[in-house]
Every structure is written in C-alpha cells, then in structure tokens.
Amino acid sequence: MAIRILLSRKLGELRWNQAQLARKTGIRPNTINELYHELVERVSLGHIALIVTGVNCKLSNILVRDDD
C-alpha cells in the first residue's frame, strides 16, 4: 500500500506551473517540486493544507491510497 500525490495532475487541470503554486502557497519551490514528482516520504500537514486551499480542492483530489 502506498499513498500517491496527484499534485502534477491537479496542476495540469488548472494549467498552473509549480512556480505559480509556490507563490500562491508560500511553500518553497524545491518542496513543491519534490511533491510534484512524488519524491517525498513525509509530507507536512501544513503544506497539504496550504496546497488544498491554494488550488481550491478536496484532500482526496491530491492524495490517494494506491493498493497495488
């Protein structure tokens, strides 16, 4: 079981780039990049809250459980 971060999909839907999200949320661009490419093992709940608010979506739109 793994948790997938669908940030790249959500930004694609919005036609936003990583820099736009970083400016909107105040999260460092390097952190956004790591989340975007699913390179993280731990995620700050504060960052998740900022992203969900910034892109105006539900948590389930950017985090999903992958049972494969």
Beta strands, then each sheet from edge to edge (+ up, - down):
strand 1: 2-5
strand 2: 63-66
sheet 1: 1+ 2-
end
